[in-house]
């Protein structure tokens, strides 16, 4: 699922920020998330929040992605040719 599809289907607040050297994708799941984990596998971000798994596809040409989640906000920093 792309970020646009994710935010439309799940009614989550999602933003995309383009900088000179990277792309940053941010999804706010809400601060009441108690248990969370996030990883990148084969160009897809897998986020598990309170037992529910979400998948977000990285843009084509993404060479490297760093992910983290804090206070229910998932941040994905993407480097490479986007």
PDB file with SEQRES, HELIX, SHEET and CRYST1 records, atoms N, CA, C and O in Angstrom:
SEQRES   1 A   82  UNK UNK UNK UNK UNK UNK UNK UNK UNK UNK UNK UNK UNK          
SEQRES   2 A   82  UNK UNK UNK UNK UNK UNK UNK UNK UNK UNK UNK UNK UNK          
SEQRES   3 A   82  UNK UNK UNK UNK UNK UNK UNK UNK UNK UNK UNK UNK UNK          
SEQRES   4 A   82  UNK UNK UNK UNK UNK UNK UNK UNK UNK UNK UNK UNK UNK          
SEQRES   5 A   82  UNK UNK UNK UNK UNK UNK UNK UNK UNK UNK UNK UNK UNK          
SEQRES   6 A   82  UNK UNK UNK UNK UNK UNK UNK UNK UNK UNK UNK UNK UNK          
SEQRES   7 A   82  UNK UNK UNK UNK                                              
HELIX    1 AA1 UNK A    3  UNK A   10  1                                   8    
SHEET    1 AA1 4 UNK A  13  UNK A  18  0                                        
SHEET    2 AA1 4 UNK A  23  UNK A  28 -1                                        
SHEET    3 AA1 4 UNK A  73  UNK A  80 -1                                        
SHEET    4 AA1 4 UNK A  62  UNK A  70 -1                                        
SHEET    1 AA2 3 UNK A  36  UNK A  41  0                                        
SHEET    2 AA2 3 UNK A  44  UNK A  49 -1                                        
SHEET    3 AA2 3 UNK A  52  UNK A  57 -1                                        
CRYST1    1.000    1.000    1.000  90.00  90.00  90.00 P 1           1          
ATOM      1  N   UNK A   1       0.860  -1.160   0.000  1.00  0.00           N  
ATOM      2  CA  UNK A   1       0.000   0.000   0.000  1.00  0.00           C  
ATOM      3  C   UNK A   1       0.913   1.231   0.000  1.00  0.00           C  
ATOM      4  O   UNK A   1       1.910   1.261   0.720  1.00  0.00           O  
ATOM      5  N   UNK A   2       0.583   2.225  -0.788  1.00  0.00           N  
ATOM      6  CA  UNK A   2       1.363   3.455  -0.801  1.00  0.00           C  
ATOM      7  C   UNK A   2       0.915   4.352   0.341  1.00  0.00           C  
ATOM      8  O   UNK A   2      -0.118   4.108   0.964  1.00  0.00           O  
ATOM      9  N   UNK A   3       1.692   5.384   0.612  1.00  0.00           N  
ATOM     10  CA  UNK A   3       1.341   6.304   1.698  1.00  0.00           C  
ATOM     11  C   UNK A   3      -0.017   6.949   1.440  1.00  0.00           C  
ATOM     12  O   UNK A   3      -0.814   7.115   2.363  1.00  0.00           O  
ATOM     13  N   UNK A   4      -0.282   7.312   0.183  1.00  0.00           N  
ATOM     14  CA  UNK A   4      -1.566   7.944  -0.150  1.00  0.00           C  
ATOM     15  C   UNK A   4      -2.731   6.982   0.060  1.00  0.00           C  
ATOM     16  O   UNK A   4      -3.761   7.373   0.608  1.00  0.00           O  
ATOM     17  N   UNK A   5      -2.583   5.738  -0.366  1.00  0.00           N  
ATOM     18  CA  UNK A   5      -3.631   4.746  -0.157  1.00  0.00           C  
ATOM     19  C   UNK A   5      -3.826   4.468   1.323  1.00  0.00           C  
ATOM     20  O   UNK A   5      -4.956   4.322   1.790  1.00  0.00           O  
ATOM     21  N   UNK A   6      -2.735   4.395   2.051  1.00  0.00           N  
ATOM     22  CA  UNK A   6      -2.793   4.119   3.482  1.00  0.00           C  
ATOM     23  C   UNK A   6      -3.586   5.197   4.201  1.00  0.00           C  
ATOM     24  O   UNK A   6      -4.486   4.882   4.980  1.00  0.00           O  
ATOM     25  N   UNK A   7      -3.268   6.464   3.955  1.00  0.00           N  
ATOM     26  CA  UNK A   7      -3.933   7.542   4.679  1.00  0.00           C  
ATOM     27  C   UNK A   7      -5.407   7.645   4.287  1.00  0.00           C  
ATOM     28  O   UNK A   7      -6.236   8.008   5.121  1.00  0.00           O  
ATOM     29  N   UNK A   8      -5.747   7.333   3.044  1.00  0.00           N  
ATOM     30  CA  UNK A   8      -7.149   7.373   2.621  1.00  0.00           C  
ATOM     31  C   UNK A   8      -7.945   6.214   3.202  1.00  0.00           C  
ATOM     32  O   UNK A   8      -9.068   6.404   3.670  1.00  0.00           O  
ATOM     33  N   UNK A   9      -7.371   5.012   3.176  1.00  0.00           N  
ATOM     34  CA  UNK A   9      -8.082   3.820   3.637  1.00  0.00           C  
ATOM     35  C   UNK A   9      -8.182   3.728   5.153  1.00  0.00           C  
ATOM     36  O   UNK A   9      -9.216   3.311   5.676  1.00  0.00           O  
ATOM     37  N   UNK A  10      -7.144   4.101   5.859  1.00  0.00           N  
ATOM     38  CA  UNK A  10      -7.088   3.926   7.303  1.00  0.00           C  
ATOM     39  C   UNK A  10      -7.481   5.180   8.080  1.00  0.00           C  
ATOM     40  O   UNK A  10      -7.564   5.154   9.307  1.00  0.00           O  
ATOM     41  N   UNK A  11      -7.724   6.278   7.362  1.00  0.00           N  
ATOM     42  CA  UNK A  11      -8.081   7.553   7.984  1.00  0.00           C  
ATOM     43  C   UNK A  11      -7.035   7.999   9.000  1.00  0.00           C  
ATOM     44  O   UNK A  11      -7.372   8.519  10.064  1.00  0.00           O  
ATOM     45  N   UNK A  12      -5.760   7.790   8.663  1.00  0.00           N  
ATOM     46  CA  UNK A  12      -4.649   8.224   9.497  1.00  0.00           C  
ATOM     47  C   UNK A  12      -4.108   9.532   8.941  1.00  0.00           C  
ATOM     48  O   UNK A  12      -4.264   9.822   7.755  1.00  0.00           O  
ATOM     49  N   UNK A  13      -3.478  10.314   9.796  1.00  0.00           N  
ATOM     50  CA  UNK A  13      -2.794  11.523   9.351  1.00  0.00           C  
ATOM     51  C   UNK A  13      -1.435  11.090   8.816  1.00  0.00           C  
ATOM     52  O   UNK A  13      -0.627  10.529   9.557  1.00  0.00           O  
ATOM     53  N   UNK A  14      -1.178  11.344   7.540  1.00  0.00           N  
ATOM     54  CA  UNK A  14       0.082  10.950   6.920  1.00  0.00           C  
ATOM     55  C   UNK A  14       0.607  12.131   6.104  1.00  0.00           C  
ATOM     56  O   UNK A  14      -0.154  12.834   5.440  1.00  0.00           O  
ATOM     57  N   UNK A  15       1.916  12.331   6.168  1.00  0.00           N  
ATOM     58  CA  UNK A  15       2.550  13.438   5.450  1.00  0.00           C  
ATOM     59  C   UNK A  15       3.804  12.945   4.751  1.00  0.00           C  
ATOM     60  O   UNK A  15       4.431  11.970   5.165  1.00  0.00           O  
ATOM     61  N   UNK A  16       4.151  13.644   3.686  1.00  0.00           N  
ATOM     62  CA  UNK A  16       5.346  13.358   2.901  1.00  0.00           C  
ATOM     63  C   UNK A  16       6.133  14.652   2.778  1.00  0.00           C  
ATOM     64  O   UNK A  16       5.613  15.660   2.300  1.00  0.00           O  
ATOM     65  N   UNK A  17       7.406  14.620   3.217  1.00  0.00           N  
ATOM     66  CA  UNK A  17       8.273  15.796   3.165  1.00  0.00           C  
ATOM     67  C   UNK A  17       9.467  15.491   2.266  1.00  0.00           C  
ATOM     68  O   UNK A  17      10.172  14.506   2.483  1.00  0.00           O  
ATOM     69  N   UNK A  18       9.695  16.324   1.265  1.00  0.00           N  
ATOM     70  CA  UNK A  18      10.810  16.150   0.337  1.00  0.00           C  
ATOM     71  C   UNK A  18      11.890  17.177   0.657  1.00  0.00           C  
ATOM     72  O   UNK A  18      11.642  18.382   0.622  1.00  0.00           O  
ATOM     73  N   UNK A  19      13.088  16.691   0.967  1.00  0.00           N  
ATOM     74  CA  UNK A  19      14.239  17.549   1.223  1.00  0.00           C  
ATOM     75  C   UNK A  19      15.270  17.308   0.129  1.00  0.00           C  
ATOM     76  O   UNK A  19      15.115  16.392  -0.680  1.00  0.00           O  
ATOM     77  N   UNK A  20      16.317  18.120   0.098  1.00  0.00           N  
ATOM     78  CA  UNK A  20      17.348  17.971  -0.928  1.00  0.00           C  
ATOM     79  C   UNK A  20      17.993  16.592  -0.901  1.00  0.00           C  
ATOM     80  O   UNK A  20      18.243  16.004  -1.953  1.00  0.00           O  
ATOM     81  N   UNK A  21      18.264  16.071   0.292  1.00  0.00           N  
ATOM     82  CA  UNK A  21      19.012  14.829   0.400  1.00  0.00           C  
ATOM     83  C   UNK A  21      18.191  13.617   0.838  1.00  0.00           C  
ATOM     84  O   UNK A  21      18.724  12.508   0.892  1.00  0.00           O  
ATOM     85  N   UNK A  22      16.908  13.802   1.152  1.00  0.00           N  
ATOM     86  CA  UNK A  22      16.102  12.663   1.573  1.00  0.00           C  
ATOM     87  C   UNK A  22      14.611  12.970   1.492  1.00  0.00           C  
ATOM     88  O   UNK A  22      14.189  14.118   1.349  1.00  0.00           O  
ATOM     89  N   UNK A  23      13.847  11.911   1.588  1.00  0.00           N  
ATOM     90  CA  UNK A  23      12.393  11.957   1.644  1.00  0.00           C  
ATOM     91  C   UNK A  23      11.987  11.444   3.012  1.00  0.00           C  
ATOM     92  O   UNK A  23      12.524  10.439   3.479  1.00  0.00           O  
ATOM     93  N   UNK A  24      11.045  12.119   3.663  1.00  0.00           N  
ATOM     94  CA  UNK A  24      10.579  11.697   4.983  1.00  0.00           C  
ATOM     95  C   UNK A  24       9.070  11.462   4.908  1.00  0.00           C  
ATOM     96  O   UNK A  24       8.314  12.345   4.502  1.00  0.00           O  
ATOM     97  N   UNK A  25       8.646  10.268   5.302  1.00  0.00           N  
ATOM     98  CA  UNK A  25       7.232   9.908   5.369  1.00  0.00           C  
ATOM     99  C   UNK A  25       6.860   9.785   6.840  1.00  0.00           C  
ATOM    100  O   UNK A  25       7.584   9.153   7.610  1.00  0.00           O  
ATOM    101  N   UNK A  26       5.741  10.381   7.236  1.00  0.00           N  
ATOM    102  CA  UNK A  26       5.330  10.383   8.641  1.00  0.00           C  
ATOM    103  C   UNK A  26       3.861   9.976   8.726  1.00  0.00           C  
ATOM    104  O   UNK A  26       3.019  10.506   8.002  1.00  0.00           O  
ATOM    105  N   UNK A  27       3.560   9.025   9.622  1.00  0.00           N  
ATOM    106  CA  UNK A  27       2.181   8.583   9.862  1.00  0.00           C  
ATOM    107  C   UNK A  27       1.913   8.660  11.360  1.00  0.00           C  
ATOM    108  O   UNK A  27       2.672   8.114  12.161  1.00  0.00           O  
ATOM    109  N   UNK A  28       0.836   9.336  11.734  1.00  0.00           N  
ATOM    110  CA  UNK A  28       0.461   9.479  13.148  1.00  0.00           C  
ATOM    111  C   UNK A  28      -0.647   8.478  13.465  1.00  0.00           C  
ATOM    112  O   UNK A  28      -1.776   8.612  12.993  1.00  0.00           O  
ATOM    113  N   UNK A  29      -0.308   7.481  14.267  1.00  0.00           N  
ATOM    114  CA  UNK A  29      -1.277   6.469  14.680  1.00  0.00           C  
ATOM    115  C   UNK A  29      -1.989   6.846  15.976  1.00  0.00           C  
ATOM    116  O   UNK A  29      -2.949   6.182  16.369  1.00  0.00           O  
ATOM    117  N   UNK A  30      -1.538   7.882  16.629  1.00  0.00           N  
ATOM    118  CA  UNK A  30      -2.120   8.290  17.901  1.00  0.00           C  
ATOM    119  C   UNK A  30      -1.243   7.859  19.062  1.00  0.00           C  
ATOM    120  O   UNK A  30      -0.574   6.827  18.997  1.00  0.00           O  
ATOM    121  N   UNK A  31      -1.249   8.646  20.112  1.00  0.00           N  
ATOM    122  CA  UNK A  31      -0.360   8.428  21.257  1.00  0.00           C  
ATOM    123  C   UNK A  31      -0.764   7.250  22.131  1.00  0.00           C  
ATOM    124  O   UNK A  31       0.007   6.851  23.004  1.00  0.00           O  
ATOM    125  N   UNK A  32      -1.946   6.685  21.925  1.00  0.00           N  
ATOM    126  CA  UNK A  32      -2.409   5.603  22.787  1.00  0.00           C  
ATOM    127  C   UNK A  32      -1.899   4.223  22.362  1.00  0.00           C  
ATOM    128  O   UNK A  32      -2.335   3.215  22.918  1.00  0.00           O  
ATOM    129  N   UNK A  33      -0.985   4.159  21.389  1.00  0.00           N  
ATOM    130  CA  UNK A  33      -0.393   2.892  20.968  1.00  0.00           C  
ATOM    131  C   UNK A  33       0.527   2.392  22.088  1.00  0.00           C  
ATOM    132  O   UNK A  33       1.468   3.082  22.479  1.00  0.00           O  
ATOM    133  N   UNK A  34       0.248   1.189  22.599  1.00  0.00           N  
ATOM    134  CA  UNK A  34       1.015   0.662  23.727  1.00  0.00           C  
ATOM    135  C   UNK A  34       2.200  -0.191  23.277  1.00  0.00           C  
ATOM    136  O   UNK A  34       3.264  -0.141  23.894  1.00  0.00           O  
ATOM    137  N   UNK A  35       2.029  -0.970  22.213  1.00  0.00           N  
ATOM    138  CA  UNK A  35       3.062  -1.900  21.779  1.00  0.00           C  
ATOM    139  C   UNK A  35       3.298  -1.700  20.289  1.00  0.00           C  
ATOM    140  O   UNK A  35       2.352  -1.746  19.502  1.00  0.00           O  
ATOM    141  N   UNK A  36       4.557  -1.476  19.891  1.00  0.00           N  
ATOM    142  CA  UNK A  36       4.832  -1.228  18.476  1.00  0.00           C  
ATOM    143  C   UNK A  36       6.195  -1.760  18.084  1.00  0.00           C  
ATOM    144  O   UNK A  36       7.107  -1.855  18.905  1.00  0.00           O  
ATOM    145  N   UNK A  37       6.315  -2.109  16.797  1.00  0.00           N  
ATOM    146  CA  UNK A  37       7.574  -2.534  16.209  1.00  0.00           C  
ATOM    147  C   UNK A  37       7.537  -2.151  14.736  1.00  0.00           C  
ATOM    148  O   UNK A  37       6.475  -2.147  14.112  1.00  0.00           O  
ATOM    149  N   UNK A  38       8.711  -1.829  14.182  1.00  0.00           N  
ATOM    150  CA  UNK A  38       8.782  -1.442  12.773  1.00  0.00           C  
ATOM    151  C   UNK A  38      10.064  -1.989  12.169  1.00  0.00           C  
ATOM    152  O   UNK A  38      11.104  -2.035  12.827  1.00  0.00           O  
ATOM    153  N   UNK A  39       9.979  -2.410  10.885  1.00  0.00           N  
ATOM    154  CA  UNK A  39      11.136  -2.949  10.179  1.00  0.00           C  
ATOM    155  C   UNK A  39      10.933  -2.711   8.683  1.00  0.00           C  
ATOM    156  O   UNK A  39       9.818  -2.443   8.234  1.00  0.00           O  
ATOM    157  N   UNK A  40      12.018  -2.812   7.921  1.00  0.00           N  
ATOM    158  CA  UNK A  40      11.967  -2.693   6.465  1.00  0.00           C  
ATOM    159  C   UNK A  40      12.394  -4.028   5.878  1.00  0.00           C  
ATOM    160  O   UNK A  40      13.456  -4.552   6.214  1.00  0.00           O  
ATOM    161  N   UNK A  41      11.545  -4.586   4.984  1.00  0.00           N  
ATOM    162  CA  UNK A  41      11.826  -5.859   4.344  1.00  0.00           C  
ATOM    163  C   UNK A  41      11.524  -5.729   2.853  1.00  0.00           C  
ATOM    164  O   UNK A  41      10.384  -5.469   2.467  1.00  0.00           O  
ATOM    165  N   UNK A  42      12.546  -5.909   2.018  1.00  0.00           N  
ATOM    166  CA  UNK A  42      12.376  -5.905   0.555  1.00  0.00           C  
ATOM    167  C   UNK A  42      11.575  -4.714   0.043  1.00  0.00           C  
ATOM    168  O   UNK A  42      10.652  -4.894  -0.750  1.00  0.00           O  
ATOM    169  N   UNK A  43      11.904  -3.516   0.474  1.00  0.00           N  
ATOM    170  CA  UNK A  43      11.253  -2.318  -0.043  1.00  0.00           C  
ATOM    171  C   UNK A  43       9.890  -2.037   0.556  1.00  0.00           C  
ATOM    172  O   UNK A  43       9.150  -1.199   0.040  1.00  0.00           O  
ATOM    173  N   UNK A  44       9.547  -2.718   1.629  1.00  0.00           N  
ATOM    174  CA  UNK A  44       8.259  -2.500   2.292  1.00  0.00           C  
ATOM    175  C   UNK A  44       8.505  -2.267   3.781  1.00  0.00           C  
ATOM    176  O   UNK A  44       9.244  -3.013   4.423  1.00  0.00           O  
ATOM    177  N   UNK A  45       7.879  -1.228   4.319  1.00  0.00           N  
ATOM    178  CA  UNK A  45       7.939  -0.963   5.754  1.00  0.00           C  
ATOM    179  C   UNK A  45       6.833  -1.770   6.414  1.00  0.00           C  
ATOM    180  O   UNK A  45       5.665  -1.659   6.041  1.00  0.00           O  
ATOM    181  N   UNK A  46       7.203  -2.578   7.390  1.00  0.00           N  
ATOM    182  CA  UNK A  46       6.235  -3.358   8.164  1.00  0.00           C  
ATOM    183  C   UNK A  46       6.151  -2.750   9.549  1.00  0.00           C  
ATOM    184  O   UNK A  46       7.140  -2.706  10.280  1.00  0.00           O  
ATOM    185  N   UNK A  47       4.974  -2.284   9.905  1.00  0.00           N  
ATOM    186  CA  UNK A  47       4.748  -1.699  11.221  1.00  0.00           C  
ATOM    187  C   UNK A  47       3.668  -2.512  11.922  1.00  0.00           C  
ATOM    188  O   UNK A  47       2.584  -2.719  11.376  1.00  0.00           O  
ATOM    189  N   UNK A  48       3.968  -2.971  13.134  1.00  0.00           N  
ATOM    190  CA  UNK A  48       2.996  -3.717  13.933  1.00  0.00           C  
ATOM    191  C   UNK A  48       2.683  -2.865  15.155  1.00  0.00           C  
ATOM    192  O   UNK A  48       3.555  -2.566  15.971  1.00  0.00           O  
ATOM    193  N   UNK A  49       1.413  -2.482  15.258  1.00  0.00           N  
ATOM    194  CA  UNK A  49       0.979  -1.613  16.346  1.00  0.00           C  
ATOM    195  C   UNK A  49      -0.199  -2.252  17.064  1.00  0.00           C  
ATOM    196  O   UNK A  49      -1.260  -2.468  16.478  1.00  0.00           O  
ATOM    197  N   UNK A  50       0.002  -2.548  18.334  1.00  0.00           N  
ATOM    198  CA  UNK A  50      -1.033  -3.202  19.150  1.00  0.00           C  
ATOM    199  C   UNK A  50      -1.615  -4.424  18.446  1.00  0.00           C  
ATOM    200  O   UNK A  50      -2.826  -4.644  18.468  1.00  0.00           O  
ATOM    201  N   UNK A  51      -0.737  -5.223  17.815  1.00  0.00           N  
ATOM    202  CA  UNK A  51      -1.157  -6.468  17.184  1.00  0.00           C  
ATOM    203  C   UNK A  51      -1.677  -6.347  15.767  1.00  0.00           C  
ATOM    204  O   UNK A  51      -1.977  -7.367  15.148  1.00  0.00           O  
ATOM    205  N   UNK A  52      -1.796  -5.153  15.231  1.00  0.00           N  
ATOM    206  CA  UNK A  52      -2.259  -4.949  13.861  1.00  0.00           C  
ATOM    207  C   UNK A  52      -1.069  -4.597  12.982  1.00  0.00           C  
ATOM    208  O   UNK A  52      -0.301  -3.692  13.308  1.00  0.00           O  
ATOM    209  N   UNK A  53      -0.908  -5.322  11.850  1.00  0.00           N  
ATOM    210  CA  UNK A  53       0.218  -5.079  10.955  1.00  0.00           C  
ATOM    211  C   UNK A  53      -0.197  -4.163   9.807  1.00  0.00           C  
ATOM    212  O   UNK A  53      -1.254  -4.333   9.200  1.00  0.00           O  
ATOM    213  N   UNK A  54       0.670  -3.184   9.527  1.00  0.00           N  
ATOM    214  CA  UNK A  54       0.492  -2.266   8.417  1.00  0.00           C  
ATOM    215  C   UNK A  54       1.696  -2.402   7.501  1.00  0.00           C  
ATOM    216  O   UNK A  54       2.817  -2.596   7.971  1.00  0.00           O  
ATOM    217  N   UNK A  55       1.472  -2.300   6.189  1.00  0.00           N  
ATOM    218  CA  UNK A  55       2.553  -2.354   5.213  1.00  0.00           C  
ATOM    219  C   UNK A  55       2.517  -1.099   4.362  1.00  0.00           C  
ATOM    220  O   UNK A  55       1.466  -0.718   3.847  1.00  0.00           O  
ATOM    221  N   UNK A  56       3.674  -0.457   4.217  1.00  0.00           N  
ATOM    222  CA  UNK A  56       3.786   0.746   3.392  1.00  0.00           C  
ATOM    223  C   UNK A  56       4.941   0.518   2.433  1.00  0.00           C  
ATOM    224  O   UNK A  56       6.065   0.252   2.860  1.00  0.00           O  
ATOM    225  N   UNK A  57       4.668   0.621   1.139  1.00  0.00           N  
ATOM    226  CA  UNK A  57       5.687   0.420   0.119  1.00  0.00           C  
ATOM    227  C   UNK A  57       6.589   1.643   0.037  1.00  0.00           C  
ATOM    228  O   UNK A  57       6.116   2.779   0.051  1.00  0.00           O  
ATOM    229  N   UNK A  58       7.889   1.398  -0.049  1.00  0.00           N  
ATOM    230  CA  UNK A  58       8.832   2.484  -0.248  1.00  0.00           C  
ATOM    231  C   UNK A  58       8.796   2.922  -1.718  1.00  0.00           C  
ATOM    232  O   UNK A  58       8.482   2.120  -2.597  1.00  0.00           O  
ATOM    233  N   UNK A  59       9.116   4.183  -1.978  1.00  0.00           N  
ATOM    234  CA  UNK A  59       9.130   4.652  -3.371  1.00  0.00           C  
ATOM    235  C   UNK A  59      10.168   3.889  -4.201  1.00  0.00           C  
ATOM    236  O   UNK A  59      11.163   3.401  -3.664  1.00  0.00           O  
ATOM    237  N   UNK A  60       9.928   3.792  -5.507  1.00  0.00           N  
ATOM    238  CA  UNK A  60      10.900   3.174  -6.403  1.00  0.00           C  
ATOM    239  C   UNK A  60      12.225   3.915  -6.309  1.00  0.00           C  
ATOM    240  O   UNK A  60      12.246   5.143  -6.217  1.00  0.00           O  
ATOM    241  N   UNK A  61      13.315   3.188  -6.333  1.00  0.00           N  
ATOM    242  CA  UNK A  61      14.636   3.784  -6.289  1.00  0.00           C  
ATOM    243  C   UNK A  61      15.144   4.099  -4.894  1.00  0.00           C  
ATOM    244  O   UNK A  61      16.221   4.678  -4.751  1.00  0.00           O  
ATOM    245  N   UNK A  62      14.405   3.736  -3.874  1.00  0.00           N  
ATOM    246  CA  UNK A  62      14.857   3.986  -2.502  1.00  0.00           C  
ATOM    247  C   UNK A  62      15.998   3.028  -2.183  1.00  0.00           C  
ATOM    248  O   UNK A  62      15.811   1.811  -2.165  1.00  0.00           O  
ATOM    249  N   UNK A  63      17.172   3.581  -1.932  1.00  0.00           N  
ATOM    250  CA  UNK A  63      18.343   2.757  -1.654  1.00  0.00           C  
ATOM    251  C   UNK A  63      18.437   2.365  -0.192  1.00  0.00           C  
ATOM    252  O   UNK A  63      18.846   1.250   0.133  1.00  0.00           O  
ATOM    253  N   UNK A  64      18.063   3.268   0.678  1.00  0.00           N  
ATOM    254  CA  UNK A  64      18.241   3.047   2.106  1.00  0.00           C  
ATOM    255  C   UNK A  64      17.093   3.713   2.845  1.00  0.00           C  
ATOM    256  O   UNK A  64      16.712   4.837   2.517  1.00  0.00           O  
ATOM    257  N   UNK A  65      16.544   3.040   3.829  1.00  0.00           N  
ATOM    258  CA  UNK A  65      15.449   3.612   4.619  1.00  0.00           C  
ATOM    259  C   UNK A  65      15.714   3.364   6.095  1.00  0.00           C  
ATOM    260  O   UNK A  65      16.125   2.275   6.495  1.00  0.00           O  
ATOM    261  N   UNK A  66      15.473   4.383   6.887  1.00  0.00           N  
ATOM    262  CA  UNK A  66      15.592   4.293   8.336  1.00  0.00           C  
ATOM    263  C   UNK A  66      14.204   4.526   8.910  1.00  0.00           C  
ATOM    264  O   UNK A  66      13.527   5.477   8.519  1.00  0.00           O  
ATOM    265  N   UNK A  67      13.770   3.674   9.829  1.00  0.00           N  
ATOM    266  CA  UNK A  67      12.432   3.779  10.395  1.00  0.00           C  
ATOM    267  C   UNK A  67      12.496   3.812  11.907  1.00  0.00           C  
ATOM    268  O   UNK A  67      13.369   3.200  12.523  1.00  0.00           O  
ATOM    269  N   UNK A  68      11.566   4.531  12.492  1.00  0.00           N  
ATOM    270  CA  UNK A  68      11.406   4.494  13.940  1.00  0.00           C  
ATOM    271  C   UNK A  68      10.005   4.957  14.287  1.00  0.00           C  
ATOM    272  O   UNK A  68       9.347   5.640  13.502  1.00  0.00           O  
ATOM    273  N   UNK A  69       9.559   4.576  15.470  1.00  0.00           N  
ATOM    274  CA  UNK A  69       8.234   4.977  15.940  1.00  0.00           C  
ATOM    275  C   UNK A  69       8.377   5.469  17.379  1.00  0.00           C  
ATOM    276  O   UNK A  69       9.016   4.824  18.210  1.00  0.00           O  
ATOM    277  N   UNK A  70       7.773   6.614  17.652  1.00  0.00           N  
ATOM    278  CA  UNK A  70       7.814   7.201  18.988  1.00  0.00           C  
ATOM    279  C   UNK A  70       6.487   7.906  19.238  1.00  0.00           C  
ATOM    280  O   UNK A  70       6.019   8.687  18.410  1.00  0.00           O  
ATOM    281  N   UNK A  71       5.893   7.621  20.383  1.00  0.00           N  
ATOM    282  CA  UNK A  71       4.609   8.222  20.773  1.00  0.00           C  
ATOM    283  C   UNK A  71       3.541   8.039  19.695  1.00  0.00           C  
ATOM    284  O   UNK A  71       2.720   8.929  19.474  1.00  0.00           O  
ATOM    285  N   UNK A  72       3.554   6.884  19.027  1.00  0.00           N  
ATOM    286  CA  UNK A  72       2.546   6.584  18.021  1.00  0.00           C  
ATOM    287  C   UNK A  72       2.783   7.226  16.667  1.00  0.00           C  
ATOM    288  O   UNK A  72       1.924   7.133  15.790  1.00  0.00           O  
ATOM    289  N   UNK A  73       3.930   7.879  16.467  1.00  0.00           N  
ATOM    290  CA  UNK A  73       4.241   8.519  15.184  1.00  0.00           C  
ATOM    291  C   UNK A  73       5.338   7.704  14.495  1.00  0.00           C  
ATOM    292  O   UNK A  73       6.458   7.604  14.996  1.00  0.00           O  
ATOM    293  N   UNK A  74       5.003   7.128  13.345  1.00  0.00           N  
ATOM    294  CA  UNK A  74       5.940   6.369  12.537  1.00  0.00           C  
ATOM    295  C   UNK A  74       6.662   7.323  11.601  1.00  0.00           C  
ATOM    296  O   UNK A  74       6.021   8.087  10.878  1.00  0.00           O  
ATOM    297  N   UNK A  75       7.994   7.288  11.606  1.00  0.00           N  
ATOM    298  CA  UNK A  75       8.794   8.123  10.726  1.00  0.00           C  
ATOM    299  C   UNK A  75       9.654   7.215   9.859  1.00  0.00           C  
ATOM    300  O   UNK A  75      10.316   6.303  10.355  1.00  0.00           O  
ATOM    301  N   UNK A  76       9.632   7.480   8.546  1.00  0.00           N  
ATOM    302  CA  UNK A  76      10.420   6.728   7.581  1.00  0.00           C  
ATOM    303  C   UNK A  76      11.286   7.724   6.818  1.00  0.00           C  
ATOM    304  O   UNK A  76      10.770   8.587   6.108  1.00  0.00           O  
ATOM    305  N   UNK A  77      12.597   7.601   6.967  1.00  0.00           N  
ATOM    306  CA  UNK A  77      13.527   8.467   6.242  1.00  0.00           C  
ATOM    307  C   UNK A  77      14.137   7.664   5.117  1.00  0.00           C  
ATOM    308  O   UNK A  77      14.756   6.626   5.351  1.00  0.00           O  
ATOM    309  N   UNK A  78      13.964   8.147   3.874  1.00  0.00           N  
ATOM    310  CA  UNK A  78      14.378   7.416   2.680  1.00  0.00           C  
ATOM    311  C   UNK A  78      15.483   8.186   1.967  1.00  0.00           C  
ATOM    312  O   UNK A  78      15.357   9.382   1.703  1.00  0.00           O  
ATOM    313  N   UNK A  79      16.566   7.476   1.661  1.00  0.00           N  
ATOM    314  CA  UNK A  79      17.657   8.037   0.864  1.00  0.00           C  
ATOM    315  C   UNK A  79      17.753   7.268  -0.435  1.00  0.00           C  
ATOM    316  O   UNK A  79      17.307   6.124  -0.521  1.00  0.00           O  
ATOM    317  N   UNK A  80      18.335   7.894  -1.448  1.00  0.00           N  
ATOM    318  CA  UNK A  80      18.509   7.228  -2.737  1.00  0.00           C  
ATOM    319  C   UNK A  80      17.806   8.002  -3.830  1.00  0.00           C  
ATOM    320  O   UNK A  80      17.286   9.093  -3.599  1.00  0.00           O  
ATOM    321  N   UNK A  81      17.794   7.421  -5.041  1.00  0.00           N  
ATOM    322  CA  UNK A  81      17.135   8.046  -6.192  1.00  0.00           C  
ATOM    323  C   UNK A  81      15.643   7.793  -6.119  1.00  0.00           C  
ATOM    324  O   UNK A  81      15.176   6.684  -6.379  1.00  0.00           O  
ATOM    325  N   UNK A  82      14.900   8.826  -5.766  1.00  0.00           N  
ATOM    326  CA  UNK A  82      13.451   8.688  -5.616  1.00  0.00           C  
ATOM    327  C   UNK A  82      12.742   9.351  -6.763  1.00  0.00           C  
ATOM    328  O   UNK A  82      11.512   9.343  -6.817  1.00  0.00           O  
TER     329      UNK A  82                                                      
END                                                                             
